[in-house]
């Protein structure tokens, strides 16, 4: 957001309401305007990390489940952040004790 001059834009869209989801989508569209958004893969330690939506200029979008419900760790998240300067995470739930593993992954990310 510092590079795009969108300081007045919200960085976090909470709670998960239709209005906030629309604002989230608009922000992603504004940053990826006129750029091809594609699925990508990063190979790290012999494994493939799927990037569901990304641009060549360093923007990626994941769902919460893409990042936190799969067996990913700090090294994987580090590689993602080295390759993408802007990461959108959609659908972050209100977590409970039943989602301890996902919560830990989210904190690590």
N, C-alpha and C positions, 0 to 999 in steps of 0.2 A: 504494500500500500504506500510505502514511502516513495517508491520510484514512480508511481503512476499519478500522484497528486490527488489521490482519493482519500485524503485525511478525514474528510467529513463523513465518509462511508463507515458503516458499522463493520467491525471485524468479526464479531460473534453475533449470530442470529439465534437468539433463545427467547422464549421456548419454541419448540417445533410447532409453529402455527402455519397455516396456509400463507399468510402475509410474509412471515419470515422466510419461508421456503422460496417464495417468489423473489424476494430480495436477494437471497443467496444465489439463485439461478441467474438473476440479472447481473450480479457482480461477476460471476464466472463468465457469462457471455460478453460482458464489457472487456474483460481482460483477455479473452481468447478471440475477440472480434477479428475477422479476416485471417484467422490462422486455422490450419487443419488440426482437428482434435482426433487423435487415434489411440488405439490400444497399443501398449508397449510392454516390453519385458526387459528387466535388468538381471543379468546373471551375477550372483554373488555366492562365493564358496560352493560352486557347482550346482546351485539351485536357482530357479527362475522366480523372480518376484514380478508379479503381474501388476502393471499400471493400467487400470481400466480406461482412463481418459487422460491424455496428455498432449502437450504441444512441444514443438521443437525448441521453443524459447524458454522452457523451464517452468511450465505451469502444469499441475496434475490435480486430478480429482478422484477421490475414493469415497466409498461408503464406509461407515463405521465398521461394518462387518468385514469389508475388504482388508482393513488394517488390523482389527482387533479380535476377530473370530477365527483367524488363521494362525498357524504356528510361526509367527514372526517374532523376532527379538530385536534388541538394541542395534546390533550390527546391520540388520536389514533396514531398520528405520534410518540409520545413519547414511546408508547408501541412497535411500530415497531422497533424503534431504540434501545430499551432495549433488544429486542430479536435477532436483527441482527446487527452485527458490521460493515458489508459491505453491502451497498444498491446500486444497479444499477438502474438508471431511464432512460428508453429508449424513444426516440421520443419527446423530449422537443421542443415544437414549439416556433417560434418567436411570442410573444403574443401582442395582441392589446387591446384596451379598451373594446372590446366585450368579452374578457376573464378575466375580473377583478376578478371574484370569483376564477377562477383557478389560476391566478397569486398570489392572497393572500394566497391560500392554499400552493402553491409552496414555497413561502417565509417562511411560518410557518414551513413547513417540514424542 
